[in-house]
Amino acid sequence: MTKEKSLPFDVDTVSKIISEYGSPVYIYDEQGIIDTARALSSAFAWSEGYKNYYAVKACPTPGILKVLHAQGMGFDCSSRAELDMVRRMGISGSDIFYTSNNTPQRDFELAIEMGTTVNIDDLSQVPVFIDALDGRTCEKVALRYNPGNAQTGNEIIGNPVEAKYGMSLNQLVESYSMLAKHNIGEFGLHTMVASNELEPTYFGITAKLLRDAIKEIQAKTSVKISFVNLGGGFGLNYKVSQQPLDLSAVSKEIESVFEDSGIRIYTENGRYVTGPHGYLITTVRYIMNKYKTYVGVDASMHNLMRPGMYGAYHHISVLGSHDVRTKTYDVVGSLCENNDKFAIDRELPECNPGDVMIIHDAGAHGHAMGFNYNGLLKSPEVLLETDGSYTLLRRAETVDDYFRTIVW
């Protein structure tokens, strides 16, 4: 018998949401998001000024971002549209970390105008940033470090030598030397060499890489590094057989490196914060017996691309069934691509048309990565609030939305 993941809602609540907003639909658990945000802050209470800048790309839905901001989180933005989103929400620049790559000058100009912390990805972009600065003051600037062969990266990030992100140590020294001649209030150092990592020691290794780089930078330039951003990468136990990340152990690994250093610690976790608290709800259309048995559902890869794109595992429950595994299925959508599969050879309760499936851990890089191939439309998003009520955060996309930019 396979262990189940818990759910924050019951059959009646899901039935009401489907009847009101349709299927498929995303549901986010507000209380779960709040609890995780508080646990993250508590774990790093030893670091004065600690802040997690939530990676907006993980779930760019203002209703979710507002919940996080109320818990003291800032926002890591990676594009002009994300900057504009948080600006429209009234978020101040001090709560924004702008981490982009291949960045146009006009985007640097907007980030400077908003008063964000600007994180520069490449040596070639430093002169462009300086032109965008145009004699103005930028309170905080960070540079992104790629340690190359010093660390091999985990399986999602891969080998840093092959990554398009960040600068070598020599390039950092050159960049800081150029920037030191301009009106920069504080300097920082950023890196991200792990993604969805469950091993706490990995983050201690990352912290040591930053510490060692800071020593060399400060020895070779006139700058003083006052903050570091260790990126995101705190992992989720997508499989029920996996143990959850030991957040306390992660914090202790980092504390052992930076304790009493006077350097402020930032992170930019997105997946870890909202991932476990988002659910893609989908309804079974057909049971199809070919060479294998397929469960055809009304969601497709355009609703959640991670399984098809990465081969990523997402646990699946059948609403109302309890720990009964009697059939082996592939769970598939209707996209005209054979990788449009949420699960392959998955043991599930016996399914019938009309059954409701819950795809777990979809609260990050789920709806955000949606697309419109085959003319399929994006699903609505609903927040299950702490009092048990629910609120529409984003309506379902319509055909008129899909056609809106066409010149007929």
C-alpha positions in Angstrom: 0.0 0.0 0.0 1.4 3.4 -1.0 1.5 6.2 1.5 -0.6 9.2 0.6 0.2 12.9 0.8 -2.2 14.9 3.0 -4.6 17.4 1.5 -5.8 20.8 2.9 -9.3 20.4 1.5 -12.1 17.9 1.3 -14.2 16.4 -1.5 -17.0 19.0 -1.0 -14.7 22.0 -1.2 -13.1 20.7 -4.4 -16.5 19.9 -5.9 -17.7 23.4 -5.2 -14.6 25.0 -6.7 -14.9 22.8 -9.9 -18.7 23.6 -10.2 -17.9 27.4 -9.9 -14.7 27.7 -11.9 -14.4 24.5 -14.0 -11.8 21.8 -14.3 -8.8 21.9 -14.6 -8.1 24.4 -11.8 -5.2 25.3 -9.5 -5.8 25.5 -5.8 -3.3 27.1 -3.4 -3.4 26.5 0.4 -2.9 29.9 2.1 -2.2 28.4 5.6 0.4 26.1 4.2 2.2 29.0 2.4 2.1 31.1 5.6 3.5 28.2 7.7 6.4 27.6 5.4 7.2 31.3 5.1 7.3 31.6 8.9 9.4 28.4 9.2 12.0 29.9 6.8 12.2 33.2 8.7 12.5 31.4 12.0 15.3 29.1 10.7 17.4 32.1 9.8 16.6 34.2 12.8 20.3 34.1 13.8 21.1 36.3 10.7 20.2 39.9 11.3 18.6 41.4 8.3 17.9 38.0 6.7 15.3 38.1 3.9 14.0 35.6 1.4 13.3 37.2 -1.9 10.6 34.9 -3.3 11.4 34.0 -6.9 8.4 35.5 -8.7 8.9 33.2 -11.7 7.8 30.3 -9.6 4.3 31.6 -9.1 3.7 35.1 -10.6 0.2 35.5 -9.2 -0.3 38.7 -7.2 -2.8 37.1 -4.8 0.0 34.7 -3.7 2.7 37.4 -3.7 0.6 39.5 -1.3 0.4 36.6 1.2 4.2 36.3 1.1 4.8 40.0 1.4 2.6 40.1 4.5 5.0 37.5 6.0 8.0 39.8 5.3 9.3 38.4 2.1 10.7 40.4 -0.7 10.7 39.4 -4.4 13.3 38.2 -6.8 12.4 39.4 -10.3 14.0 38.2 -13.5 12.2 40.2 -16.2 10.7 43.7 -16.9 7.2 42.3 -16.6 7.9 40.8 -13.2 9.4 44.2 -12.1 6.2 45.9 -13.4 4.0 43.4 -11.6 5.5 44.0 -8.2 5.6 47.7 -8.8 1.8 47.7 -9.5 1.4 45.9 -6.2 3.1 48.8 -4.5 6.2 46.9 -3.5 9.2 49.2 -2.7 12.6 48.7 -4.3 14.1 47.7 -1.0 12.0 44.6 -1.2 13.1 43.7 -4.8 16.2 41.8 -6.0 16.5 42.0 -9.7 18.3 39.0 -11.1 18.2 38.8 -14.8 20.6 37.6 -17.6 21.2 38.9 -21.1 19.6 42.1 -19.8 18.8 45.1 -22.0 19.8 48.5 -20.8 16.2 49.8 -20.5 15.5 47.0 -17.9 18.5 48.1 -15.9 17.2 51.6 -16.1 13.8 50.5 -14.7 15.4 48.5 -11.9 17.6 51.5 -10.9 14.6 53.9 -11.1 12.6 51.5 -8.8 15.5 51.4 -6.2 16.0 47.6 -6.5 19.0 45.6 -5.7 20.5 45.0 -9.1 22.2 41.6 -9.6 24.5 41.7 -12.7 25.1 38.4 -14.5 28.0 39.0 -16.8 31.1 41.2 -17.3 29.8 42.4 -20.6 26.7 43.9 -18.9 28.7 46.0 -16.4 29.4 48.9 -18.9 25.7 48.7 -19.9 24.6 49.0 -16.3 27.0 51.9 -15.8 25.5 53.7 -18.8 22.0 53.0 -17.3 23.1 54.4 -14.0 24.1 57.7 -15.8 25.7 59.2 -12.7 22.8 58.3 -10.3 23.2 56.3 -7.1 22.2 52.7 -6.9 21.9 51.6 -3.3 22.8 47.9 -3.7 24.5 46.0 -6.5 25.4 42.3 -6.5 27.3 40.3 -9.0 26.5 36.7 -9.9 29.3 34.1 -9.3 29.8 31.0 -11.3 32.4 28.8 -9.5 33.1 26.7 -12.5 34.9 23.5 -11.7 35.0 24.4 -8.0 31.5 22.9 -7.7 29.8 20.5 -10.0 26.2 21.6 -9.3 23.4 19.2 -8.6 21.6 17.2 -11.3 19.1 20.0 -12.1 21.6 22.8 -12.3 24.2 20.6 -13.9 27.9 21.5 -14.3 28.5 25.3 -13.7 31.1 25.3 -16.5 28.2 24.5 -18.9 25.9 27.1 -17.4 25.1 30.4 -19.1 24.9 32.2 -15.7 27.4 34.2 -13.7 31.1 35.2 -13.8 34.4 33.6 -13.0 36.3 34.9 -10.0 38.7 36.9 -12.2 35.7 38.5 -14.0 34.2 39.4 -10.6 37.4 41.2 -9.6 37.4 43.1 -12.9 33.7 44.0 -12.6 33.8 45.2 -8.9 36.9 47.3 -9.8 34.8 49.0 -12.6 31.8 49.5 -10.4 33.8 50.9 -7.4 34.3 54.1 -9.4 30.5 54.8 -9.4 27.8 55.7 -6.9 27.1 52.3 -5.4 25.9 52.2 -1.7 26.6 48.5 -1.0 28.1 45.6 -2.8 27.0 41.9 -2.6 27.8 38.6 -4.1 25.2 36.1 -5.5 25.4 32.5 -6.7 23.0 29.7 -7.3 24.5 26.3 -8.0 21.8 23.9 -6.8 18.1 23.5 -7.5 15.6 21.3 -5.7 18.4 20.0 -3.4 17.5 17.9 -0.3 21.0 17.5 1.0 21.7 20.2 3.7 25.5 20.0 3.3 25.2 21.2 -0.2 24.3 24.7 1.1 27.3 24.7 3.4 29.5 24.0 0.5 27.9 26.9 -1.4 28.4 29.2 1.5 32.1 28.3 1.7 32.5 29.1 -2.0 31.0 32.6 -1.4 33.1 33.2 1.7 36.3 32.2 -0.2 35.4 34.3 -3.2 34.8 37.3 -0.9 38.2 37.1 0.6 39.9 37.2 -2.8 37.6 40.0 -4.1 38.3 42.2 -1.1 42.0 41.5 -1.3 42.2 42.6 -4.9 39.7 45.4 -5.0 38.6 48.4 -2.9 35.0 47.1 -2.4 33.6 45.6 0.8 31.0 42.9 0.4 28.2 43.5 2.9 25.6 40.9 1.8 25.4 37.5 0.0 22.5 35.9 -1.8 22.8 32.1 -1.8 20.1 31.8 -4.4 17.3 29.3 -4.0 17.5 25.6 -4.4 15.9 24.4 -1.2 14.2 21.2 -2.3 10.9 19.5 -2.1 10.1 15.8 -1.3 8.0 15.3 -4.4 7.9 11.6 -3.8 6.3 10.2 -0.6 9.4 8.0 -0.1 11.6 11.1 0.2 12.3 12.8 3.5 11.6 16.6 3.6 14.4 19.0 3.6 15.9 19.5 7.1 15.6 23.3 7.2 17.3 23.6 10.5 20.3 21.6 9.2 20.5 23.9 6.2 20.5 27.0 8.4 23.2 25.5 10.6 25.4 24.7 7.6 25.2 28.3 6.4 25.6 29.8 10.0 28.8 27.8 10.5 30.3 29.7 7.6 29.0 33.2 8.1 28.4 33.5 11.8 29.9 36.7 13.2 31.0 37.8 9.7 28.7 40.8 9.7 27.6 39.8 6.3 23.8 39.8 5.7 22.3 36.6 4.4 19.6 36.5 1.6 18.0 33.7 -0.3 15.6 33.6 -3.2 13.6 30.4 -2.7 10.4 30.1 -4.7 9.7 26.4 -5.1 10.3 25.6 -1.4 7.8 28.2 -0.3 4.8 27.7 -2.5 5.5 24.4 -4.3 4.0 22.0 -1.7 0.9 24.2 -1.3 -0.4 24.2 -4.9 -2.5 21.5 -6.5 -3.6 21.0 -10.0 -7.1 19.6 -10.0 -8.1 17.6 -13.1 -11.0 15.4 -14.1 -10.9 12.0 -15.8 -12.4 12.0 -19.3 -11.6 8.5 -20.6 -10.0 5.2 -19.7 -8.2 4.1 -22.8 -6.9 0.6 -23.4 -4.3 0.4 -26.1 -1.0 -1.4 -25.6 -1.1 0.2 -22.2 -3.9 1.6 -20.1 -4.2 5.4 -20.2 -6.2 7.7 -18.0 -7.1 10.7 -20.2 -7.7 13.8 -18.1 -8.8 17.4 -18.9 -5.5 18.9 -17.9 -2.5 18.7 -20.3 1.1 19.6 -20.4 0.2 23.2 -21.0 -1.2 23.3 -17.5 1.9 21.7 -15.9 4.8 21.1 -18.1 7.4 19.8 -15.6 6.6 16.0 -16.1 6.8 16.3 -19.9 9.7 18.7 -20.0 11.9 17.3 -17.3 10.5 13.9 -16.6 9.7 15.4 -13.2 7.7 13.3 -10.7 4.5 14.7 -9.2 2.5 12.6 -6.7 -1.1 12.0 -7.9 -4.2 11.3 -5.7 -7.7 10.3 -6.7 -10.0 12.4 -4.7 -12.1 10.3 -2.3 -9.9 7.2 -2.6 -7.7 6.1 0.4 -4.5 4.2 -0.1 -5.9 1.7 -2.7 -3.5 0.9 -5.5 -5.0 -1.6 -7.9 -4.2 -0.5 -11.5 -1.2 0.7 -13.4 -1.8 3.7 -15.7 -0.2 6.4 -17.8 -2.0 9.6 -17.0 -2.2 11.8 -20.1 -3.6 15.0 -21.5 -4.9 15.9 -24.9 -1.9 17.8 -26.4 -0.7 16.6 -29.7 2.7 15.5 -28.2 3.5 12.1 -26.9 5.3 13.5 -23.9 2.0 15.0 -22.7 2.1 12.7 -19.7 1.7 13.5 -16.0 2.7 9.9 -14.9 4.0 6.8 -16.6 3.3 3.3 -15.3 1.9 4.8 -12.1 0.0 2.6 -9.6 -3.3 4.3 -8.8 -6.7 3.4 -7.5 -9.0 2.1 -10.3 -10.2 5.2 -12.2 -13.4 5.9 -14.0 -14.6 8.9 -16.1 -15.6 11.7 -13.8 -13.1 10.9 -11.1 -11.1 13.9 -9.9 -7.4 13.7 -9.7 -5.1 15.8 -7.5 -1.6 16.5 -8.9 0.5 17.5 -5.8 3.4 20.0 -5.3 2.3 22.1 -8.3 2.5 25.5 -6.5 5.7 26.5 -8.2 6.7 26.3 -11.9 3.2 25.0 -12.6 0.7 27.6 -13.9 3.6 30.0 -14.4 5.1 27.8 -17.1 1.8 27.4 -19.0 1.5 27.9 -22.7 -1.0 27.8 -25.6 0.2 25.1 -28.0 -2.7 23.5 -29.8 -4.8 26.5 -28.8 -5.2 25.1 -25.3 -6.1 27.6 -22.6 -4.7 28.3 -19.2 -6.7 27.3 -16.1 -8.0 29.5 -13.3 -6.2 29.8 -10.0 -8.0 29.8 -6.6 -6.8 30.5 -3.1 -8.1 28.4 -0.3 -8.0 30.9 2.6 -7.1 30.3 6.2 -10.8 30.4 7.2 -11.7 27.7 4.7 -13.3 30.0 2.2 -11.8 30.4 -1.3 -11.1 33.3 -3.6 -10.5 33.5 -7.4 -7.0 34.8 -8.0 -6.9 34.4 -11.8 -9.8 33.6 -14.1 -9.7 30.9 -16.8 -8.3 32.0 -20.1 -10.8 32.3 -22.9 -10.6 31.9 -26.7 -11.0 35.7 -26.9 -7.9 36.1 -24.7 -6.0 33.7 -27.0 -7.0 35.7 -30.1 -6.5 39.1 -28.6 -3.1 39.8 -30.1 -3.9 38.5 -33.6 -4.0 41.0 -36.5 -6.7 39.3 -38.6 
